[in-house]
């Protein structure tokens, strides 16, 4: 149980922690590799759990394990409270990565408020990809990552890139307005950008986290595995977690200014005790409400 409720989100963090425990169980039972990334890794090192104001949880997996999790989930997951969600041709989560969603809760993001999807509390499952060995290959990967991101999410960036980024995204979306064509474009881009071998690569790259990450290359040797305390459990972090966190955040053990201690998500409505389906036509899919 998360005890620090200074920011009023301990109950939300408890829900995410429950999802994490279930995810770890699936990984342990099926030999899947993972580690905490981003703010979750930072929280493990600096706080021994959640960053007190953090309202998300990021788990990274090597691309082969990421794809295997998606392939085997239906056969190995026995708890129907949790669902692994990923954008497909028919359903768009406006999110580049997979999520494990608690179907008994409500967590409606503004970006997907018009979609009839699973709007529960979730944790992000993010692939870490192998970097191309050549500069030309790396730039091709980056270009494919941008194409994948724009046509997969199909919305303007909320917190990244500023006016120029929003204009570029809008231009690409205006060029292709048919959803089926957008799907075909991003699937081909995804296939091209993920064809490097994780096991033999010298460098790793985050192609699905942010536009700023696609030309940042981390030594592959950083991403072995070790355990660190995270709330009342232990979680895998990169073996080179300190090097990784320093590269991302600088002096990561230093607390940020008070004004920067804020939650990330742009939410429409949250209810931790009732399923999202209760609010269809009220807080999401409002324009699709049946008369």
PyMOL commands that set and color helices and strands:
alter all, ss='L'
color gray80, all
select helices_A, chain A and resi 10-30+38-47+63-76+110-112+135-153+162-175+179-193+211-213+220-223+241-249+258-260+276-279+286-288
alter helices_A, ss='H'
color red, helices_A
select strands_A, chain A and resi 35-36+58-62+82-85+98-102+106-109+122-130+203-205+217-219+225-230+233-238+267-271
alter strands_A, ss='S'
color yellow, strands_A
deselect
rebuild
show_as cartoon
